[in-house]
């Protein structure tokens, strides 16, 4: 199915949507503006490649990388929180 060599039955699309908490439109690559997204963008492809390479790391290196990512995400979320609540602080 992922390679386009086999069609996905409608029931399968519905089950995928339910399993991942998505709409059927999202599973099919349909956007609210009517544009159909069939191919991943180059940015999506680059992210996918990075994730694949991370999976090849040993457990210790992968754990360090995850901690770094968590640190940057926490910093970003805190910055957004402060910006949104500056008046109440």
PDB file of N, CA, C and O in Angstrom:
ATOM      1  N   UNK A   1       0.816  -1.192   0.000  1.00  0.00           N
ATOM      2  CA  UNK A   1       0.000   0.000   0.000  1.00  0.00           C
ATOM      3  C   UNK A   1       0.861   1.258   0.000  1.00  0.00           C
ATOM      4  O   UNK A   1       0.591   2.201  -0.743  1.00  0.00           O
ATOM      5  N   UNK A   2       1.904   1.270   0.841  1.00  0.00           N
ATOM      6  CA  UNK A   2       2.752   2.459   0.933  1.00  0.00           C
ATOM      7  C   UNK A   2       3.487   2.738  -0.366  1.00  0.00           C
ATOM      8  O   UNK A   2       3.758   3.895  -0.690  1.00  0.00           O
ATOM      9  N   UNK A   3       3.810   1.699  -1.105  1.00  0.00           N
ATOM     10  CA  UNK A   3       4.548   1.886  -2.356  1.00  0.00           C
ATOM     11  C   UNK A   3       3.617   2.137  -3.543  1.00  0.00           C
ATOM     12  O   UNK A   3       4.086   2.343  -4.663  1.00  0.00           O
ATOM     13  N   UNK A   4       2.306   2.122  -3.306  1.00  0.00           N
ATOM     14  CA  UNK A   4       1.355   2.370  -4.377  1.00  0.00           C
ATOM     15  C   UNK A   4       1.075   1.161  -5.238  1.00  0.00           C
ATOM     16  O   UNK A   4       0.455   1.298  -6.293  1.00  0.00           O
ATOM     17  N   UNK A   5       1.506  -0.011  -4.832  1.00  0.00           N
ATOM     18  CA  UNK A   5       1.306  -1.218  -5.623  1.00  0.00           C
ATOM     19  C   UNK A   5       0.019  -1.946  -5.255  1.00  0.00           C
ATOM     20  O   UNK A   5      -0.386  -2.887  -5.939  1.00  0.00           O
ATOM     21  N   UNK A   6      -0.621  -1.510  -4.176  1.00  0.00           N
ATOM     22  CA  UNK A   6      -1.851  -2.150  -3.733  1.00  0.00           C
ATOM     23  C   UNK A   6      -2.810  -1.062  -3.262  1.00  0.00           C
ATOM     24  O   UNK A   6      -2.416  -0.140  -2.548  1.00  0.00           O
ATOM     25  N   UNK A   7      -4.065  -1.179  -3.666  1.00  0.00           N
ATOM     26  CA  UNK A   7      -5.083  -0.208  -3.260  1.00  0.00           C
ATOM     27  C   UNK A   7      -5.523  -0.478  -1.815  1.00  0.00           C
ATOM     28  O   UNK A   7      -5.544  -1.622  -1.360  1.00  0.00           O
ATOM     29  N   UNK A   8      -5.871   0.591  -1.116  1.00  0.00           N
ATOM     30  CA  UNK A   8      -6.354   0.475   0.255  1.00  0.00           C
ATOM     31  C   UNK A   8      -7.871   0.498   0.217  1.00  0.00           C
ATOM     32  O   UNK A   8      -8.455   1.430  -0.336  1.00  0.00           O
ATOM     33  N   UNK A   9      -8.534  -0.516   0.799  1.00  0.00           N
ATOM     34  CA  UNK A   9      -9.994  -0.483   0.822  1.00  0.00           C
ATOM     35  C   UNK A   9     -10.493   0.670   1.704  1.00  0.00           C
ATOM     36  O   UNK A   9      -9.808   1.096   2.634  1.00  0.00           O
ATOM     37  N   UNK A  10     -11.680   1.157   1.400  1.00  0.00           N
ATOM     38  CA  UNK A  10     -12.260   2.277   2.152  1.00  0.00           C
ATOM     39  C   UNK A  10     -12.266   1.972   3.642  1.00  0.00           C
ATOM     40  O   UNK A  10     -11.915   2.836   4.446  1.00  0.00           O
ATOM     41  N   UNK A  11     -12.652   0.780   4.020  1.00  0.00           N
ATOM     42  CA  UNK A  11     -12.690   0.410   5.441  1.00  0.00           C
ATOM     43  C   UNK A  11     -11.292   0.543   6.045  1.00  0.00           C
ATOM     44  O   UNK A  11     -11.157   0.944   7.201  1.00  0.00           O
ATOM     45  N   UNK A  12     -10.261   0.214   5.285  1.00  0.00           N
ATOM     46  CA  UNK A  12      -8.890   0.346   5.765  1.00  0.00           C
ATOM     47  C   UNK A  12      -8.519   1.794   6.028  1.00  0.00           C
ATOM     48  O   UNK A  12      -7.841   2.095   7.010  1.00  0.00           O
ATOM     49  N   UNK A  13      -8.962   2.694   5.155  1.00  0.00           N
ATOM     50  CA  UNK A  13      -8.690   4.122   5.342  1.00  0.00           C
ATOM     51  C   UNK A  13      -9.388   4.619   6.607  1.00  0.00           C
ATOM     52  O   UNK A  13      -8.808   5.368   7.392  1.00  0.00           O
ATOM     53  N   UNK A  14     -10.622   4.201   6.792  1.00  0.00           N
ATOM     54  CA  UNK A  14     -11.375   4.598   7.990  1.00  0.00           C
ATOM     55  C   UNK A  14     -10.686   4.071   9.246  1.00  0.00           C
ATOM     56  O   UNK A  14     -10.553   4.792  10.235  1.00  0.00           O
ATOM     57  N   UNK A  15     -10.251   2.824   9.206  1.00  0.00           N
ATOM     58  CA  UNK A  15      -9.563   2.246  10.370  1.00  0.00           C
ATOM     59  C   UNK A  15      -8.251   2.974  10.666  1.00  0.00           C
ATOM     60  O   UNK A  15      -7.928   3.215  11.829  1.00  0.00           O
ATOM     61  N   UNK A  16      -7.492   3.326   9.618  1.00  0.00           N
ATOM     62  CA  UNK A  16      -6.258   4.091   9.819  1.00  0.00           C
ATOM     63  C   UNK A  16      -6.555   5.440  10.469  1.00  0.00           C
ATOM     64  O   UNK A  16      -5.866   5.854  11.402  1.00  0.00           O
ATOM     65  N   UNK A  17      -7.574   6.110   9.975  1.00  0.00           N
ATOM     66  CA  UNK A  17      -7.939   7.420  10.527  1.00  0.00           C
ATOM     67  C   UNK A  17      -8.277   7.287  12.010  1.00  0.00           C
ATOM     68  O   UNK A  17      -7.806   8.078  12.828  1.00  0.00           O
ATOM     69  N   UNK A  18      -9.073   6.312  12.350  1.00  0.00           N
ATOM     70  CA  UNK A  18      -9.449   6.108  13.765  1.00  0.00           C
ATOM     71  C   UNK A  18      -8.232   5.769  14.613  1.00  0.00           C
ATOM     72  O   UNK A  18      -8.070   6.293  15.715  1.00  0.00           O
ATOM     73  N   UNK A  19      -7.384   4.899  14.102  1.00  0.00           N
ATOM     74  CA  UNK A  19      -6.210   4.446  14.855  1.00  0.00           C
ATOM     75  C   UNK A  19      -5.274   5.599  15.194  1.00  0.00           C
ATOM     76  O   UNK A  19      -4.707   5.638  16.286  1.00  0.00           O
ATOM     77  N   UNK A  20      -5.109   6.538  14.264  1.00  0.00           N
ATOM     78  CA  UNK A  20      -4.166   7.627  14.466  1.00  0.00           C
ATOM     79  C   UNK A  20      -4.833   8.946  14.847  1.00  0.00           C
ATOM     80  O   UNK A  20      -4.167   9.980  14.917  1.00  0.00           O
ATOM     81  N   UNK A  21      -6.140   8.918  15.092  1.00  0.00           N
ATOM     82  CA  UNK A  21      -6.830  10.127  15.506  1.00  0.00           C
ATOM     83  C   UNK A  21      -6.846  11.193  14.429  1.00  0.00           C
ATOM     84  O   UNK A  21      -6.749  12.383  14.729  1.00  0.00           O
ATOM     85  N   UNK A  22      -6.968  10.778  13.175  1.00  0.00           N
ATOM     86  CA  UNK A  22      -6.977  11.699  12.044  1.00  0.00           C
ATOM     87  C   UNK A  22      -8.321  11.635  11.340  1.00  0.00           C
ATOM     88  O   UNK A  22      -9.108  10.713  11.556  1.00  0.00           O
ATOM     89  N   UNK A  23      -8.572  12.619  10.504  1.00  0.00           N
ATOM     90  CA  UNK A  23      -9.746  12.546   9.643  1.00  0.00           C
ATOM     91  C   UNK A  23      -9.380  11.711   8.419  1.00  0.00           C
ATOM     92  O   UNK A  23      -8.203  11.533   8.105  1.00  0.00           O
ATOM     93  N   UNK A  24     -10.391  11.207   7.741  1.00  0.00           N
ATOM     94  CA  UNK A  24     -10.150  10.460   6.509  1.00  0.00           C
ATOM     95  C   UNK A  24      -9.472  11.370   5.491  1.00  0.00           C
ATOM     96  O   UNK A  24      -8.597  10.926   4.748  1.00  0.00           O
ATOM     97  N   UNK A  25      -9.870  12.643   5.452  1.00  0.00           N
ATOM     98  CA  UNK A  25      -9.226  13.603   4.541  1.00  0.00           C
ATOM     99  C   UNK A  25      -7.721  13.679   4.799  1.00  0.00           C
ATOM    100  O   UNK A  25      -6.923  13.694   3.862  1.00  0.00           O
ATOM    101  N   UNK A  26      -7.345  13.725   6.070  1.00  0.00           N
ATOM    102  CA  UNK A  26      -5.921  13.799   6.409  1.00  0.00           C
ATOM    103  C   UNK A  26      -5.183  12.541   5.967  1.00  0.00           C
ATOM    104  O   UNK A  26      -4.072  12.622   5.444  1.00  0.00           O
ATOM    105  N   UNK A  27      -5.794  11.384   6.175  1.00  0.00           N
ATOM    106  CA  UNK A  27      -5.169  10.124   5.760  1.00  0.00           C
ATOM    107  C   UNK A  27      -4.975  10.106   4.242  1.00  0.00           C
ATOM    108  O   UNK A  27      -3.969   9.599   3.746  1.00  0.00           O
ATOM    109  N   UNK A  28      -5.941  10.661   3.510  1.00  0.00           N
ATOM    110  CA  UNK A  28      -5.870  10.676   2.053  1.00  0.00           C
ATOM    111  C   UNK A  28      -5.006  11.806   1.507  1.00  0.00           C
ATOM    112  O   UNK A  28      -4.775  11.893   0.301  1.00  0.00           O
ATOM    113  N   UNK A  29      -4.531  12.667   2.396  1.00  0.00           N
ATOM    114  CA  UNK A  29      -3.689  13.771   1.958  1.00  0.00           C
ATOM    115  C   UNK A  29      -4.467  14.959   1.442  1.00  0.00           C
ATOM    116  O   UNK A  29      -3.935  15.763   0.676  1.00  0.00           O
ATOM    117  N   UNK A  30      -5.726  15.085   1.851  1.00  0.00           N
ATOM    118  CA  UNK A  30      -6.548  16.211   1.420  1.00  0.00           C
ATOM    119  C   UNK A  30      -6.461  17.320   2.445  1.00  0.00           C
ATOM    120  O   UNK A  30      -6.618  17.085   3.643  1.00  0.00           O
ATOM    121  N   UNK A  31      -6.212  18.531   1.973  1.00  0.00           N
ATOM    122  CA  UNK A  31      -6.121  19.673   2.865  1.00  0.00           C
ATOM    123  C   UNK A  31      -7.419  20.468   2.811  1.00  0.00           C
ATOM    124  O   UNK A  31      -8.157  20.385   1.829  1.00  0.00           O
ATOM    125  N   UNK A  32      -7.709  21.249   3.875  1.00  0.00           N
ATOM    126  CA  UNK A  32      -8.948  22.034   3.901  1.00  0.00           C
ATOM    127  C   UNK A  32      -9.077  23.002   2.721  1.00  0.00           C
ATOM    128  O   UNK A  32     -10.192  23.353   2.333  1.00  0.00           O
ATOM    129  N   UNK A  33      -7.960  23.434   2.151  1.00  0.00           N
ATOM    130  CA  UNK A  33      -8.016  24.372   1.027  1.00  0.00           C
ATOM    131  C   UNK A  33      -8.247  23.668  -0.307  1.00  0.00           C
ATOM    132  O   UNK A  33      -8.197  24.302  -1.361  1.00  0.00           O
ATOM    133  N   UNK A  34      -8.502  22.349  -0.264  1.00  0.00           N
ATOM    134  CA  UNK A  34      -8.821  21.612  -1.477  1.00  0.00           C
ATOM    135  C   UNK A  34      -7.625  21.032  -2.207  1.00  0.00           C
ATOM    136  O   UNK A  34      -7.793  20.316  -3.194  1.00  0.00           O
ATOM    137  N   UNK A  35      -6.433  21.325  -1.744  1.00  0.00           N
ATOM    138  CA  UNK A  35      -5.230  20.809  -2.380  1.00  0.00           C
ATOM    139  C   UNK A  35      -4.976  19.387  -1.892  1.00  0.00           C
ATOM    140  O   UNK A  35      -5.054  19.110  -0.695  1.00  0.00           O
ATOM    141  N   UNK A  36      -4.671  18.494  -2.823  1.00  0.00           N
ATOM    142  CA  UNK A  36      -4.344  17.120  -2.470  1.00  0.00           C
ATOM    143  C   UNK A  36      -2.830  16.989  -2.400  1.00  0.00           C
ATOM    144  O   UNK A  36      -2.117  17.345  -3.338  1.00  0.00           O
ATOM    145  N   UNK A  37      -2.354  16.477  -1.284  1.00  0.00           N
ATOM    146  CA  UNK A  37      -0.923  16.294  -1.092  1.00  0.00           C
ATOM    147  C   UNK A  37      -0.619  14.808  -1.251  1.00  0.00           C
ATOM    148  O   UNK A  37      -0.913  14.004  -0.366  1.00  0.00           O
ATOM    149  N   UNK A  38      -0.032  14.458  -2.381  1.00  0.00           N
ATOM    150  CA  UNK A  38       0.263  13.050  -2.643  1.00  0.00           C
ATOM    151  C   UNK A  38       1.705  12.700  -2.341  1.00  0.00           C
ATOM    152  O   UNK A  38       1.996  11.603  -1.863  1.00  0.00           O
ATOM    153  N   UNK A  39       2.594  13.609  -2.614  1.00  0.00           N
ATOM    154  CA  UNK A  39       4.011  13.354  -2.390  1.00  0.00           C
ATOM    155  C   UNK A  39       4.493  14.185  -1.214  1.00  0.00           C
ATOM    156  O   UNK A  39       4.089  15.338  -1.066  1.00  0.00           O
ATOM    157  N   UNK A  40       5.347  13.621  -0.378  1.00  0.00           N
ATOM    158  CA  UNK A  40       5.892  14.426   0.722  1.00  0.00           C
ATOM    159  C   UNK A  40       6.763  15.548   0.175  1.00  0.00           C
ATOM    160  O   UNK A  40       7.386  15.419  -0.879  1.00  0.00           O
ATOM    161  N   UNK A  41       6.791  16.640   0.907  1.00  0.00           N
ATOM    162  CA  UNK A  41       7.656  17.745   0.499  1.00  0.00           C
ATOM    163  C   UNK A  41       9.106  17.343   0.722  1.00  0.00           C
ATOM    164  O   UNK A  41       9.385  16.346   1.388  1.00  0.00           O
ATOM    165  N   UNK A  42      10.017  18.114   0.170  1.00  0.00           N
ATOM    166  CA  UNK A  42      11.434  17.815   0.368  1.00  0.00           C
ATOM    167  C   UNK A  42      11.796  17.936   1.844  1.00  0.00           C
ATOM    168  O   UNK A  42      12.662  17.210   2.332  1.00  0.00           O
ATOM    169  N   UNK A  43      11.131  18.862   2.568  1.00  0.00           N
ATOM    170  CA  UNK A  43      11.375  18.991   4.006  1.00  0.00           C
ATOM    171  C   UNK A  43      10.923  17.729   4.735  1.00  0.00           C
ATOM    172  O   UNK A  43      11.622  17.250   5.629  1.00  0.00           O
ATOM    173  N   UNK A  44       9.751  17.180   4.361  1.00  0.00           N
ATOM    174  CA  UNK A  44       9.271  15.941   4.970  1.00  0.00           C
ATOM    175  C   UNK A  44      10.227  14.793   4.690  1.00  0.00           C
ATOM    176  O   UNK A  44      10.505  13.974   5.567  1.00  0.00           O
ATOM    177  N   UNK A  45      10.725  14.740   3.471  1.00  0.00           N
ATOM    178  CA  UNK A  45      11.663  13.678   3.108  1.00  0.00           C
ATOM    179  C   UNK A  45      12.950  13.796   3.918  1.00  0.00           C
ATOM    180  O   UNK A  45      13.506  12.790   4.360  1.00  0.00           O
ATOM    181  N   UNK A  46      13.420  15.029   4.110  1.00  0.00           N
ATOM    182  CA  UNK A  46      14.641  15.239   4.901  1.00  0.00           C
ATOM    183  C   UNK A  46      14.426  14.824   6.348  1.00  0.00           C
ATOM    184  O   UNK A  46      15.303  14.209   6.955  1.00  0.00           O
ATOM    185  N   UNK A  47      13.252  15.161   6.911  1.00  0.00           N
ATOM    186  CA  UNK A  47      12.947  14.758   8.291  1.00  0.00           C
ATOM    187  C   UNK A  47      12.877  13.235   8.405  1.00  0.00           C
ATOM    188  O   UNK A  47      13.391  12.650   9.358  1.00  0.00           O
ATOM    189  N   UNK A  48      12.243  12.610   7.434  1.00  0.00           N
ATOM    190  CA  UNK A  48      12.137  11.146   7.450  1.00  0.00           C
ATOM    191  C   UNK A  48      13.514  10.497   7.388  1.00  0.00           C
ATOM    192  O   UNK A  48      13.780   9.515   8.081  1.00  0.00           O
ATOM    193  N   UNK A  49      14.380  11.051   6.559  1.00  0.00           N
ATOM    194  CA  UNK A  49      15.742  10.506   6.451  1.00  0.00           C
ATOM    195  C   UNK A  49      16.489  10.669   7.767  1.00  0.00           C
ATOM    196  O   UNK A  49      17.186   9.754   8.204  1.00  0.00           O
ATOM    197  N   UNK A  50      16.347  11.823   8.395  1.00  0.00           N
ATOM    198  CA  UNK A  50      17.002  12.036   9.690  1.00  0.00           C
ATOM    199  C   UNK A  50      16.506  11.036  10.731  1.00  0.00           C
ATOM    200  O   UNK A  50      17.297  10.470  11.485  1.00  0.00           O
ATOM    201  N   UNK A  51      15.195  10.824  10.767  1.00  0.00           N
ATOM    202  CA  UNK A  51      14.648   9.857  11.721  1.00  0.00           C
ATOM    203  C   UNK A  51      15.176   8.452  11.447  1.00  0.00           C
ATOM    204  O   UNK A  51      15.473   7.698  12.374  1.00  0.00           O
ATOM    205  N   UNK A  52      15.288   8.111  10.177  1.00  0.00           N
ATOM    206  CA  UNK A  52      15.825   6.791   9.834  1.00  0.00           C
ATOM    207  C   UNK A  52      17.262   6.658  10.323  1.00  0.00           C
ATOM    208  O   UNK A  52      17.642   5.621  10.867  1.00  0.00           O
ATOM    209  N   UNK A  53      18.058   7.704  10.131  1.00  0.00           N
ATOM    210  CA  UNK A  53      19.449   7.666  10.569  1.00  0.00           C
ATOM    211  C   UNK A  53      19.566   7.613  12.088  1.00  0.00           C
ATOM    212  O   UNK A  53      20.455   6.945  12.616  1.00  0.00           O
ATOM    213  N   UNK A  54      18.686   8.303  12.790  1.00  0.00           N
ATOM    214  CA  UNK A  54      18.698   8.268  14.259  1.00  0.00           C
ATOM    215  C   UNK A  54      18.446   6.845  14.744  1.00  0.00           C
ATOM    216  O   UNK A  54      19.051   6.402  15.721  1.00  0.00           O
ATOM    217  N   UNK A  55      17.560   6.134  14.068  1.00  0.00           N
ATOM    218  CA  UNK A  55      17.267   4.757  14.456  1.00  0.00           C
ATOM    219  C   UNK A  55      18.483   3.845  14.335  1.00  0.00           C
ATOM    220  O   UNK A  55      18.533   2.793  14.971  1.00  0.00           O
ATOM    221  N   UNK A  56      19.456   4.238  13.529  1.00  0.00           N
ATOM    222  CA  UNK A  56      20.668   3.434  13.369  1.00  0.00           C
ATOM    223  C   UNK A  56      21.680   3.656  14.489  1.00  0.00           C
ATOM    224  O   UNK A  56      22.623   2.878  14.639  1.00  0.00           O
ATOM    225  N   UNK A  57      21.487   4.718  15.276  1.00  0.00           N
ATOM    226  CA  UNK A  57      22.415   5.004  16.376  1.00  0.00           C
ATOM    227  C   UNK A  57      22.294   3.955  17.465  1.00  0.00           C
ATOM    228  O   UNK A  57      21.276   3.272  17.578  1.00  0.00           O
ATOM    229  N   UNK A  58      23.354   3.832  18.271  1.00  0.00           N
ATOM    230  CA  UNK A  58      23.254   2.922  19.415  1.00  0.00           C
ATOM    231  C   UNK A  58      22.362   3.573  20.474  1.00  0.00           C
ATOM    232  O   UNK A  58      22.080   4.769  20.404  1.00  0.00           O
ATOM    233  N   UNK A  59      21.923   2.785  21.449  1.00  0.00           N
ATOM    234  CA  UNK A  59      20.956   3.254  22.447  1.00  0.00           C
ATOM    235  C   UNK A  59      21.448   4.485  23.205  1.00  0.00           C
ATOM    236  O   UNK A  59      20.674   5.415  23.434  1.00  0.00           O
ATOM    237  N   UNK A  60      22.709   4.506  23.592  1.00  0.00           N
ATOM    238  CA  UNK A  60      23.244   5.638  24.363  1.00  0.00           C
ATOM    239  C   UNK A  60      23.245   6.925  23.542  1.00  0.00           C
ATOM    240  O   UNK A  60      22.834   7.977  24.032  1.00  0.00           O
ATOM    241  N   UNK A  61      23.701   6.843  22.301  1.00  0.00           N
ATOM    242  CA  UNK A  61      23.728   8.033  21.443  1.00  0.00           C
ATOM    243  C   UNK A  61      22.316   8.531  21.147  1.00  0.00           C
ATOM    244  O   UNK A  61      22.061   9.735  21.129  1.00  0.00           O
ATOM    245  N   UNK A  62      21.413   7.599  20.916  1.00  0.00           N
ATOM    246  CA  UNK A  62      20.021   7.966  20.653  1.00  0.00           C
ATOM    247  C   UNK A  62      19.408   8.652  21.878  1.00  0.00           C
ATOM    248  O   UNK A  62      18.649   9.611  21.732  1.00  0.00           O
ATOM    249  N   UNK A  63      19.728   8.176  23.070  1.00  0.00           N
ATOM    250  CA  UNK A  63      19.211   8.780  24.299  1.00  0.00           C
ATOM    251  C   UNK A  63      19.741  10.210  24.470  1.00  0.00           C
ATOM    252  O   UNK A  63      19.000  11.105  24.876  1.00  0.00           O
ATOM    253  N   UNK A  64      21.007  10.415  24.164  1.00  0.00           N
ATOM    254  CA  UNK A  64      21.591  11.763  24.243  1.00  0.00           C
ATOM    255  C   UNK A  64      20.886  12.690  23.259  1.00  0.00           C
ATOM    256  O   UNK A  64      20.539  13.820  23.604  1.00  0.00           O
ATOM    257  N   UNK A  65      20.678  12.217  22.049  1.00  0.00           N
ATOM    258  CA  UNK A  65      20.008  13.024  21.041  1.00  0.00           C
ATOM    259  C   UNK A  65      18.585  13.366  21.468  1.00  0.00           C
ATOM    260  O   UNK A  65      18.142  14.500  21.289  1.00  0.00           O
ATOM    261  N   UNK A  66      17.873  12.409  22.025  1.00  0.00           N
ATOM    262  CA  UNK A  66      16.509  12.665  22.503  1.00  0.00           C
ATOM    263  C   UNK A  66      16.498  13.698  23.627  1.00  0.00           C
ATOM    264  O   UNK A  66      15.599  14.538  23.685  1.00  0.00           O
ATOM    265  N   UNK A  67      17.479  13.646  24.513  1.00  0.00           N
ATOM    266  CA  UNK A  67      17.573  14.656  25.580  1.00  0.00           C
ATOM    267  C   UNK A  67      17.810  16.045  25.007  1.00  0.00           C
ATOM    268  O   UNK A  67      17.221  17.023  25.467  1.00  0.00           O
ATOM    269  N   UNK A  68      18.671  16.129  24.003  1.00  0.00           N
ATOM    270  CA  UNK A  68      18.908  17.419  23.345  1.00  0.00           C
ATOM    271  C   UNK A  68      17.629  17.955  22.711  1.00  0.00           C
ATOM    272  O   UNK A  68      17.294  19.130  22.864  1.00  0.00           O
ATOM    273  N   UNK A  69      16.931  17.098  22.010  1.00  0.00           N
ATOM    274  CA  UNK A  69      15.673  17.512  21.378  1.00  0.00           C
ATOM    275  C   UNK A  69      14.677  17.963  22.440  1.00  0.00           C
ATOM    276  O   UNK A  69      14.045  19.009  22.296  1.00  0.00           O
ATOM    277  N   UNK A  70      14.537  17.182  23.499  1.00  0.00           N
ATOM    278  CA  UNK A  70      13.616  17.554  24.586  1.00  0.00           C
ATOM    279  C   UNK A  70      13.972  18.909  25.181  1.00  0.00           C
ATOM    280  O   UNK A  70      13.086  19.702  25.498  1.00  0.00           O
ATOM    281  N   UNK A  71      15.267  19.177  25.333  1.00  0.00           N
ATOM    282  CA  UNK A  71      15.717  20.456  25.886  1.00  0.00           C
ATOM    283  C   UNK A  71      15.308  21.613  24.980  1.00  0.00           C
ATOM    284  O   UNK A  71      14.781  22.617  25.459  1.00  0.00           O
ATOM    285  N   UNK A  72      15.546  21.482  23.681  1.00  0.00           N
ATOM    286  CA  UNK A  72      15.179  22.542  22.746  1.00  0.00           C
ATOM    287  C   UNK A  72      13.663  22.733  22.672  1.00  0.00           C
ATOM    288  O   UNK A  72      13.184  23.865  22.603  1.00  0.00           O
ATOM    289  N   UNK A  73      12.914  21.642  22.687  1.00  0.00           N
ATOM    290  CA  UNK A  73      11.458  21.745  22.646  1.00  0.00           C
ATOM    291  C   UNK A  73      10.938  22.424  23.913  1.00  0.00           C
ATOM    292  O   UNK A  73      10.057  23.280  23.834  1.00  0.00           O
ATOM    293  N   UNK A  74      11.467  22.054  25.070  1.00  0.00           N
ATOM    294  CA  UNK A  74      11.051  22.680  26.330  1.00  0.00           C
ATOM    295  C   UNK A  74      11.364  24.169  26.327  1.00  0.00           C
ATOM    296  O   UNK A  74      10.541  24.982  26.747  1.00  0.00           O
ATOM    297  N   UNK A  75      12.543  24.522  25.859  1.00  0.00           N
ATOM    298  CA  UNK A  75      12.935  25.935  25.775  1.00  0.00           C
ATOM    299  C   UNK A  75      11.975  26.700  24.871  1.00  0.00           C
ATOM    300  O   UNK A  75      11.550  27.805  25.208  1.00  0.00           O
ATOM    301  N   UNK A  76      11.636  26.121  23.735  1.00  0.00           N
ATOM    302  CA  UNK A  76      10.725  26.759  22.791  1.00  0.00           C
ATOM    303  C   UNK A  76       9.333  26.933  23.409  1.00  0.00           C
ATOM    304  O   UNK A  76       8.732  28.003  23.309  1.00  0.00           O
ATOM    305  N   UNK A  77       8.830  25.877  24.045  1.00  0.00           N
ATOM    306  CA  UNK A  77       7.504  25.951  24.675  1.00  0.00           C
ATOM    307  C   UNK A  77       7.475  26.988  25.786  1.00  0.00           C
ATOM    308  O   UNK A  77       6.491  27.712  25.937  1.00  0.00           O
ATOM    309  N   UNK A  78       8.543  27.063  26.560  1.00  0.00           N
ATOM    310  CA  UNK A  78       8.606  28.047  27.637  1.00  0.00           C
ATOM    311  C   UNK A  78       8.598  29.461  27.056  1.00  0.00           C
ATOM    312  O   UNK A  78       7.915  30.343  27.577  1.00  0.00           O
ATOM    313  N   UNK A  79       9.343  29.674  25.997  1.00  0.00           N
ATOM    314  CA  UNK A  79       9.387  30.985  25.350  1.00  0.00           C
ATOM    315  C   UNK A  79       7.990  31.381  24.868  1.00  0.00           C
ATOM    316  O   UNK A  79       7.567  32.519  25.072  1.00  0.00           O
ATOM    317  N   UNK A  80       7.284  30.468  24.243  1.00  0.00           N
ATOM    318  CA  UNK A  80       5.926  30.744  23.776  1.00  0.00           C
ATOM    319  C   UNK A  80       5.010  31.040  24.958  1.00  0.00           C
ATOM    320  O   UNK A  80       4.209  31.974  24.906  1.00  0.00           O
ATOM    321  N   UNK A  81       5.124  30.251  26.021  1.00  0.00           N
ATOM    322  CA  UNK A  81       4.303  30.468  27.208  1.00  0.00           C
ATOM    323  C   UNK A  81       4.519  31.863  27.770  1.00  0.00           C
ATOM    324  O   UNK A  81       3.558  32.565  28.087  1.00  0.00           O
ATOM    325  N   UNK A  82       5.773  32.266  27.894  1.00  0.00           N
ATOM    326  CA  UNK A  82       6.083  33.603  28.427  1.00  0.00           C
ATOM    327  C   UNK A  82       5.512  34.679  27.519  1.00  0.00           C
ATOM    328  O   UNK A  82       4.907  35.637  27.999  1.00  0.00           O
ATOM    329  N   UNK A  83       5.697  34.531  26.221  1.00  0.00           N
ATOM    330  CA  UNK A  83       5.184  35.530  25.279  1.00  0.00           C
ATOM    331  C   UNK A  83       3.656  35.652  25.363  1.00  0.00           C
ATOM    332  O   UNK A  83       3.114  36.755  25.294  1.00  0.00           O
ATOM    333  N   UNK A  84       2.973  34.525  25.510  1.00  0.00           N
ATOM    334  CA  UNK A  84       1.521  34.547  25.567  1.00  0.00           C
ATOM    335  C   UNK A  84       0.987  35.043  26.916  1.00  0.00           C
ATOM    336  O   UNK A  84      -0.153  35.499  27.004  1.00  0.00           O
ATOM    337  N   UNK A  85       1.802  34.953  27.954  1.00  0.00           N
ATOM    338  CA  UNK A  85       1.320  35.300  29.298  1.00  0.00           C
ATOM    339  C   UNK A  85       2.096  36.440  29.936  1.00  0.00           C
ATOM    340  O   UNK A  85       2.018  36.620  31.151  1.00  0.00           O
ATOM    341  N   UNK A  86       2.819  37.193  29.179  1.00  0.00           N
ATOM    342  CA  UNK A  86       3.676  38.252  29.726  1.00  0.00           C
ATOM    343  C   UNK A  86       2.873  39.259  30.529  1.00  0.00           C
ATOM    344  O   UNK A  86       3.356  39.761  31.544  1.00  0.00           O
ATOM    345  N   UNK A  87       1.669  39.561  30.100  1.00  0.00           N
ATOM    346  CA  UNK A  87       0.854  40.561  30.784  1.00  0.00           C
ATOM    347  C   UNK A  87       0.385  40.079  32.161  1.00  0.00           C
ATOM    348  O   UNK A  87       0.187  40.884  33.071  1.00  0.00           O
ATOM    349  N   UNK A  88       0.210  38.776  32.305  1.00  0.00           N
ATOM    350  CA  UNK A  88      -0.294  38.246  33.575  1.00  0.00           C
ATOM    351  C   UNK A  88       0.832  37.884  34.547  1.00  0.00           C
ATOM    352  O   UNK A  88       0.574  37.579  35.711  1.00  0.00           O
ATOM    353  N   UNK A  89       2.070  37.917  34.074  1.00  0.00           N
ATOM    354  CA  UNK A  89       3.202  37.538  34.939  1.00  0.00           C
ATOM    355  C   UNK A  89       3.644  38.685  35.800  1.00  0.00           C
ATOM    356  O   UNK A  89       4.581  38.543  36.585  1.00  0.00           O
TER     357      UNK A  89
END
